[in-house]
């Protein structure tokens, strides 16, 4: 069965670009909220690649879509936990800047 339309390489390039934007966001930002948002962008890039590979390699099976749902559930749990930690840090330190947080230092 021939698949017409957008080639797989375009999806992979878009996923790689999203992942690079996410990595840059994690490394360049000093704000915890922006870091968590960048991690979410990286997880979306992974989901894009999973679904693209599933569509082009074996379109009749649902394994790629099942993995995508698992990644989305993990991303939701990560976002909830991350926001809870950010709220906790904000209440104790009154900042979300990474370089100003010294909770683990004696």
Sine and cosine of phi, psi and omega as CSV:
sin_phi,cos_phi,sin_psi,cos_psi,sin_omega,cos_omega
0.00,0.00,0.87,-0.49,-0.03,-1.00
-1.00,0.07,0.72,-0.70,0.02,-1.00
-0.98,-0.20,0.85,-0.53,0.02,-1.00
-0.97,-0.25,0.31,-0.95,0.02,-1.00
0.88,-0.47,-0.62,-0.78,-0.06,-1.00
-0.96,0.27,0.77,-0.64,0.01,-1.00
-0.94,0.34,0.38,-0.93,-0.02,-1.00
-0.87,0.50,-0.59,0.81,-0.06,-1.00
-0.88,0.48,-0.53,0.85,0.02,-1.00
-0.92,0.39,-0.65,0.76,0.06,-1.00
-0.90,0.44,-0.66,0.75,0.00,-1.00
-0.92,0.39,-0.61,0.79,0.05,-1.00
-0.92,0.40,-0.68,0.73,0.04,-1.00
-0.89,0.45,-0.66,0.76,0.04,-1.00
-0.90,0.43,-0.66,0.76,0.03,-1.00
-0.91,0.41,-0.63,0.78,0.03,-1.00
-0.91,0.42,-0.69,0.72,0.05,-1.00
-0.88,0.48,-0.67,0.74,0.00,-1.00
-0.90,0.44,-0.65,0.76,0.02,-1.00
-0.91,0.41,-0.63,0.78,0.07,-1.00
-0.89,0.46,-0.65,0.76,0.03,-1.00
-0.91,0.42,-0.68,0.73,0.03,-1.00
-0.90,0.44,-0.68,0.74,0.05,-1.00
-0.87,0.49,-0.66,0.75,0.02,-1.00
-0.89,0.45,-0.63,0.78,0.02,-1.00
-0.93,0.37,-0.66,0.75,-0.07,-1.00
-0.98,0.18,-0.49,0.87,-0.11,-0.99
-1.00,-0.04,-0.46,0.89,-0.10,-1.00
-1.00,0.08,0.49,-0.87,0.06,-1.00
-0.92,-0.39,0.09,1.00,-0.02,-1.00
-0.97,-0.23,0.76,-0.65,-0.05,-1.00
-0.89,0.46,-0.59,0.81,0.00,-1.00
-0.91,0.41,-0.67,0.74,0.03,-1.00
-0.92,0.39,-0.55,0.83,0.04,-1.00
-0.91,0.41,-0.69,0.73,0.03,-1.00
-0.91,0.41,-0.62,0.78,0.06,-1.00
-0.90,0.43,-0.60,0.80,0.04,-1.00
-0.93,0.37,-0.60,0.80,0.08,-1.00
-0.90,0.43,-0.62,0.79,0.06,-1.00
-0.90,0.44,-0.62,0.79,0.06,-1.00
-0.89,0.45,-0.65,0.76,0.03,-1.00
-0.90,0.43,-0.64,0.77,0.04,-1.00
-0.92,0.40,-0.58,0.82,0.07,-1.00
-0.92,0.40,-0.57,0.82,0.08,-1.00
-0.90,0.43,-0.64,0.77,0.05,-1.00
-0.90,0.44,-0.68,0.74,0.02,-1.00
-0.90,0.44,-0.65,0.76,0.04,-1.00
-0.86,0.51,-0.70,0.71,0.02,-1.00
-0.92,0.38,-0.63,0.78,0.04,-1.00
-0.88,0.48,-0.72,0.69,-0.03,-1.00
-0.94,0.35,-0.61,0.79,0.03,-1.00
-0.90,0.43,-0.72,0.70,0.04,-1.00
-0.90,0.44,-0.64,0.77,0.02,-1.00
-0.90,0.44,-0.63,0.78,-0.02,-1.00
-0.94,0.35,-0.63,0.78,-0.08,-1.00
-1.00,0.01,-0.46,0.89,-0.04,-1.00
-1.00,0.04,-0.80,0.61,-0.02,-1.00
-0.63,-0.77,1.00,0.10,-0.09,-1.00
-0.93,0.37,-0.35,0.94,-0.03,-1.00
-0.98,0.19,-0.40,0.92,-0.03,-1.00
-1.00,-0.01,0.38,-0.93,-0.05,-1.00
-0.94,-0.34,0.30,0.95,-0.06,-1.00
-0.91,0.42,-0.66,0.75,0.02,-1.00
-0.90,0.44,-0.65,0.76,0.02,-1.00
-0.93,0.36,-0.58,0.81,0.04,-1.00
-0.91,0.40,-0.67,0.74,0.06,-1.00
-0.89,0.45,-0.61,0.79,0.03,-1.00
-0.89,0.46,-0.66,0.75,0.03,-1.00
-0.90,0.43,-0.63,0.77,0.04,-1.00
-0.90,0.44,-0.67,0.74,0.02,-1.00
-0.91,0.42,-0.65,0.76,0.05,-1.00
-0.90,0.44,-0.64,0.77,0.04,-1.00
-0.91,0.42,-0.65,0.76,0.05,-1.00
-0.90,0.43,-0.65,0.76,0.02,-1.00
-0.91,0.42,-0.62,0.79,0.03,-1.00
-0.91,0.42,-0.67,0.75,0.04,-1.00
-0.91,0.42,-0.64,0.77,0.01,-1.00
-0.90,0.43,-0.66,0.75,0.01,-1.00
-0.91,0.41,-0.67,0.74,0.01,-1.00
-0.90,0.43,-0.71,0.70,0.01,-1.00
-0.91,0.41,-0.67,0.75,0.01,-1.00
-0.89,0.45,-0.68,0.73,0.03,-1.00
-0.92,0.39,-0.57,0.82,0.08,-1.00
-0.90,0.43,-0.66,0.75,0.05,-1.00
-0.92,0.40,-0.63,0.78,0.03,-1.00
-0.90,0.44,-0.67,0.74,0.04,-1.00
-0.89,0.45,-0.64,0.76,0.03,-1.00
-0.90,0.43,-0.68,0.73,0.03,-1.00
-0.91,0.40,-0.65,0.76,0.01,-1.00
-0.88,0.48,-0.65,0.76,-0.01,-1.00
-0.93,0.37,-0.54,0.84,-0.03,-1.00
-1.00,-0.02,-0.58,0.81,-0.11,-0.99
-0.95,-0.31,-0.25,0.97,-0.08,-1.00
0.85,0.53,0.55,0.83,0.06,-1.00
-0.39,-0.92,0.43,-0.90,0.14,-0.99
-0.86,-0.51,0.22,0.98,0.07,-1.00
-0.98,0.22,0.78,-0.63,-0.12,-0.99
-0.89,0.45,-0.65,0.76,-0.07,-1.00
-0.95,0.30,-0.24,0.97,-0.01,-1.00
-0.99,-0.11,-0.10,0.99,-0.05,-1.00
-1.00,0.01,0.84,-0.54,-0.02,-1.00
-0.74,-0.68,0.70,0.71,-0.05,-1.00
-0.92,0.39,-0.53,0.85,-0.06,-1.00
-1.00,-0.03,-0.08,1.00,0.03,-1.00
-1.00,0.05,0.58,-0.82,-0.07,-1.00
-0.97,0.24,0.00,0.00,0.00,0.00
